[in-house]
Amino acid sequence: MSWHFTSEPETFRAVAGAFLEADPVRNALVLTLADGARQLGWWTGRDGAVTGVLAESPPGAVSLGALPVEAARALAPALPDGAGLRELRGETAAVEAYTTAHEKTHGKTHGKPRTPGETPAPAPGLLTRTRLFRLGELVPPDPAPPGRARPATEADLPLLRDWTTDFVRDIGEEPAADHTGPLTERITEGRLHLWEAPDGRPVSMAARSRTTGGQTRVHLVYTPPADRGRGHAAGVTASITRAALASGAPQVVLFTDLANPTSNALYRRLGYRPVTDHLGVRFTGPAPRP
C-alpha cells in the first residue's frame, strides 16, 4: 500500500481514471482541479488497485478525493513539511486522520522546548467546514424571485471581478490579484449566469465548472449584502443548475458552508441532497526546511 505522484494529468487519468469516474461526486474537487494541478496523487491498496486520489492546486493546497482513512494517515510521511503543505481539504474523517498522523510524524513541538536548529511542525488550524451536496431532481423556486436569469457577458467583467473578490474574502480566503482570466473563460463558455432585478440591475451570480469525469460543480454563488434575502441566489442557482443539466452533466454537485444555515436550506429546497461533510485546515507556523 503506497502513495504515487505525478505532475502529468494524462498519467494520472491513465492510472486513476476508472476510480475517479466510479464516484465522480466524492471525487468532484480532484476532477475539476486535475488539469491545472501542480501535483496529482493516487493511493494503491494491497492488491495494487487505486482506492484514493488527491490534487495539489494551487501549490501547497491539497484537496483529497475519496480515499480510505489509512491512506490519509500514510500521506503525512509521504508529504513531508518540506513539500510546503499549507492547506488540506477533504472528507472530515480523512483530514482528521491526516492531522493526527502529521503531528506524530513531524513532532508536535508547538509550545515545547526545541533543540537548537529544530523547526517546529506547522500547527493545523480550522479553515472551513463544508457539506457536499448532489442534485437529486431540480425544484425551481416557487414563486420565482422577481427578475430573470441571463448568461454573463464581457460587459459584466468589472462588476464580476469586484463580486469575486468579495466572495473569496467572505469564505475566508485571499483573493487573487486578477480574476479576469477565469471569469472570461466562464463567460465565453456560458458557465456563469447572473440574476437581474426587474430594473435590469445584476443582483446575484452563480457559475459551474466544466463537466469532467461525469460531474460538474456549481460554485461562485454570490449576492451582494444589500440584495440578500430576496430569493436572487435561488433564482440564479436554479438557472445555472438547469444549464448544467442541459449540457448533459450526469451529476451536479456543490459545497456549502456548514456555518451558513440559510444556504444549506436553500440548496435542499432546490433539490440538492447532502452526501458527506468536509473539513479544511490550514497549517501555520515557521516555514519548514526543505
C-alpha positions, 0 to 999 in steps of 0.5 A: 500500500503506497502513495504515487505522484505525478505532475502529468494529468494524462498519467494520472487519468491513465492510472486513476481514471476508472476510480475517479469516474466510479464516484465522480461526486466524492471525487468532484474537487480532484476532477475539476482541479486535475488539469491545472494541478501542480501535483496529482496523487493516487493511493494503491491498496494491497492488491495494487488497485487505486482506492484514493486520489488527491490534487495539489492546486494551487501549490501547497493546497491539497484537496483529497478525493475519496480515499480510505482513512489509512491512506490519509494517515500514510500521506503525512510521511509521504508529504513531508513539511518540506513539500510546503503543505499549507492547506488540506481539504477533504472528507472530515474523517480523512483530514482528521486522520491526516492531522493526527498522523502529521503531528506524530510524524513531524513532532508536535513541538508547538509550545515545547522546548526545541533543540537548537536548529529544530523547526517546529511542525506547522500547527493545523488550524480550522479553515472551513467546514463544508457539506457536499451536496448532489442534485437529486431532481431540480425544484425551481423556486416557487414563486420565482424571485422577481427578475430573470436569469441571463448568461454573463457577458464581457460587459459584466467583467468589472462588476464580476471581478469586484463580486469575486473578490468579495466572495473569496474574502467572505469564505475566508480566503485571499483573493487573487490579484486578477480574476479576469482570466477565469471569469472570461473563460466562464463567460465565453463558455456560458458557465456563469449566469447572473440574476437581474432585478426587474430594473435590469440591475445584476443582483446575484451570480452563480457559475459551474465548472466544466463537466469532467469525469461525469460531474460538474460543480456549481460554485461562485454563488454570490449576492451582494449584502444589500440584495440578500434575502430576496430569493436572487441566489435561488433564482440564479442557482436554479438557472445555472443548475438547469444549464448544467443539466442541459449540457448533459452533466450526469451529476451536479454537485456543490459545497456549502458552508456548514456555518451558513444555515440559510444556504444549506436550506436553500440548496435542499429546497432546490433539490440538492441532497447532502452526501458527506461533510468536509473539513479544511485546515490550514497549517501555520507556523515557521516555514519548514526546511526543505 
